[in-house]
Amino acid sequence: MRYRLTFIAGVALGYVLGTRAGRERYEQLKKSAREFAQNPAVRNAAESAAQTSREVAGKAFAAVSDTIGDRMPDAVADRVRSLRERGQGGGEDDWGTTNT
């Protein structure tokens, strides 16, 4: 899935940079992208994916920390801890959406 999204983003970027349609077409594409990003279904899917990734990261951290014990780098432990807190807080995430 990640590679598919990367490919689509690359194609879109290549089209925008390589098109001869000019500024008008660029503005039209930009408006379409903004409308897509503000679509409630897309926002809900992004929120769901973010929440799921936080849960998986927490479970993975717990499994790895049980296995390697005190050898877990502090930077990794702090990052996972901050992700857990953000997921439980119910506030806004980096995308400007709420976890509702």
Backbone torsions as a table, in degrees:
resi	resn	phi	psi	omega
1	MET	NA	-42.0	-179.1
2	ARG	-62.0	-39.7	-178.3
3	TYR	-69.7	-34.5	179.2
4	ARG	-65.3	-44.8	179.0
5	LEU	-64.7	-39.9	177.6
6	THR	-62.5	-42.2	179.2
7	PHE	-63.0	-46.4	-179.6
8	ILE	-62.4	-42.7	178.2
9	ALA	-62.8	-39.7	178.3
10	GLY	-64.6	-41.5	177.9
11	VAL	-64.0	-44.3	179.8
12	ALA	-62.9	-44.3	179.4
13	LEU	-64.0	-42.9	177.9
14	GLY	-62.6	-38.4	178.4
15	TYR	-65.5	-46.4	-178.3
16	VAL	-62.8	-44.4	-178.6
17	LEU	-72.5	-30.3	-175.2
18	GLY	-96.5	-8.1	-176.1
19	THR	-72.4	151.1	176.8
20	ARG	-105.8	9.9	-177.5
21	ALA	-72.7	-18.0	174.0
22	GLY	88.3	-167.2	-172.9
23	ARG	-63.2	-35.7	-178.4
24	GLU	-61.5	-46.0	179.4
25	ARG	-66.1	-38.5	177.4
26	TYR	-60.6	-45.5	179.2
27	GLU	-64.6	-37.4	177.8
28	GLN	-64.2	-43.6	177.9
29	LEU	-65.0	-40.6	179.2
30	LYS	-62.8	-42.1	178.7
31	LYS	-64.3	-41.9	178.8
32	SER	-63.7	-41.8	179.1
33	ALA	-64.5	-40.6	179.1
34	ARG	-64.4	-44.2	179.0
35	GLU	-62.9	-39.9	178.2
36	PHE	-63.1	-44.8	-178.4
37	ALA	-67.0	-27.5	-178.9
38	GLN	-92.3	0.3	177.8
39	ASN	-64.8	129.7	-178.2
40	PRO	-58.3	-35.6	179.1
41	ALA	-65.7	-40.7	178.8
42	VAL	-67.3	-42.9	179.4
43	ARG	-62.6	-42.3	178.5
44	ASN	-64.2	-39.8	178.2
45	ALA	-64.7	-39.9	178.3
46	ALA	-65.9	-40.9	178.1
47	GLU	-63.8	-42.9	-180.0
48	SER	-63.0	-43.7	179.1
49	ALA	-64.7	-39.7	178.9
50	ALA	-65.0	-43.3	179.9
51	GLN	-65.0	-43.6	178.9
52	THR	-62.2	-41.6	-179.8
53	SER	-66.4	-35.7	176.2
54	ARG	-63.6	-43.2	179.6
55	GLU	-63.8	-44.5	179.7
56	VAL	-64.4	-40.6	178.4
57	ALA	-62.5	-40.0	178.5
58	GLY	-64.8	-43.5	178.5
59	LYS	-65.3	-42.0	179.0
60	ALA	-64.3	-41.1	178.5
61	PHE	-61.6	-43.5	180.0
62	ALA	-62.9	-43.3	-179.5
63	ALA	-65.4	-43.4	-178.9
64	VAL	-69.7	-41.0	-178.7
65	SER	-67.2	-32.4	174.6
66	ASP	-65.4	-35.5	-177.4
67	THR	-76.0	-45.5	-173.8
68	ILE	-101.5	-8.2	173.9
69	GLY	66.2	-129.2	-174.5
70	ASP	-78.0	-1.1	-178.5
71	ARG	-82.0	2.3	178.3
72	MET	-69.5	125.2	178.6
73	PRO	-61.2	142.6	-179.0
74	ASP	-60.7	-35.2	-179.1
75	ALA	-62.6	-40.1	179.2
76	VAL	-68.2	-45.1	179.9
77	ALA	-61.1	-41.9	179.8
78	ASP	-65.6	-40.8	-179.4
79	ARG	-64.6	-45.5	179.5
80	VAL	-65.2	-40.0	178.2
81	ARG	-60.5	-42.4	-179.9
82	SER	-67.7	-35.7	176.9
83	LEU	-65.7	-40.5	177.7
84	ARG	-62.0	-46.0	-178.6
85	GLU	-63.6	-40.5	179.5
86	ARG	-65.3	-39.6	180.0
87	GLY	-67.9	-32.3	-178.7
88	GLN	-85.6	-21.4	-175.6
89	GLY	-69.5	-26.7	-179.8
90	GLY	73.6	10.0	-179.2
91	GLY	-87.2	-161.6	179.9
92	GLU	-81.9	147.9	175.6
93	ASP	-100.1	-171.2	-176.8
94	ASP	-65.0	-17.0	-176.6
95	TRP	-91.0	-3.0	179.9
96	GLY	81.9	13.8	178.5
97	THR	-104.7	162.0	178.6
98	THR	-104.8	153.3	178.9
99	ASN	-91.4	78.2	-179.5
100	THR	-112.9	NA	NA
